């Protein structure tokens, strides 16, 4: 076992929380972070930890990912997800999924398969069937109160992890923006935009995807780490760049090559939970 101290951070989406669910969202982030940290504590990989944390968030109907995803203009769920390992720049992503309970798990299978990085729509579904990946009834992903509850235009979940071997990984999953056009794909599954990891750091973004895509925000934040900024400084500067170029809103979480955690937002809320050297979960919003 190496001398690296594992760390992990998750987010539950950036944007206003207009109901009384903030405490429950923070609890959900804590459950997810601890699920991932347990894998790291036992010597597991950052990739496995990031996947497990995002699965926990996808399974929680409070979050706009997996079960609980927001609805497009046809009243359907269409989901995006990506996962990336710094080691070898391995990545897998899926977009516009309709019948997969945990999109991040299918994104991981795309990564492990290795032939492609991003599969979308029916192509992603065909890939799932070819590997006997279970599908579900799309209606089972819709929370009954979704249209009444989801007032924000934004919502994504994500995780960044650093393991005992010094490896980094990032994972992001989303149901997209409310009332989006069918087939719309946001920043989350686009490598370098909503999700990125290399030897200098790993990032998961959340917010207005069309703006995040235009500035390639996740890669921008990692470049700032490479330039010598600490994680919180890099998060703040990436947000400044976003505002200067697009006047938009977002949030991001990141870990650098030393396992140091950072996060930032220019929205009213972004539920976050992180676990670092003492093994104690810390929440912020």
Number of C-alpha atoms within 10 A of each C-alpha: 6 9 8 15 19 31 28 35 34 36 36 31 29 30 25 17 18 12 9 8 11 17 11 12 24 21 16 24 33 26 18 32 33 25 19 32 31 15 20 25 17 11 15 17 23 31 27 18 30 34 30 24 31 35 25 20 32 30 18 18 18 21 25 28 36 35 25 25 29 33 25 19 12 10 14 18 27 30 36 31 36 35 38 34 27 23 15 10 12 18 30 29 32 31 30 26 26 24 20 24 23 26 29 33 22 27 31 24 20 25 21 14 12 12 9 12 21 20 22 19 17 13 15 22 22 14 16 18 12 9 11 9 14 13 14 12 11 16 13 15 25 20 16 11 9 17 14 7 14 23 15 15 16 23 28 33 32 38 40 39 38 34 27 21 17 20 24 35 36 37 40 35 41 34 33 30 27 22 15 18 13 15 14 14 24 25 31 36 33 27 22 24 27 31 34 36 32 24 19 18 32 33 36 36 35 33 30 22 25 14 21 26 18 13 18 20 31 31 23 22 32 27 17 19 23 17 11 11 16 17 26 19 17 26 28 19 17 27 25 16 17 22 16 10 12 14 11 19 22 26 27 33 29 34 31 26 19 18 25 19 24 20 25 24 23 19 14 11 18 29 24 29 25 28 22 18 12 9 16 11 17 15 18 13 17
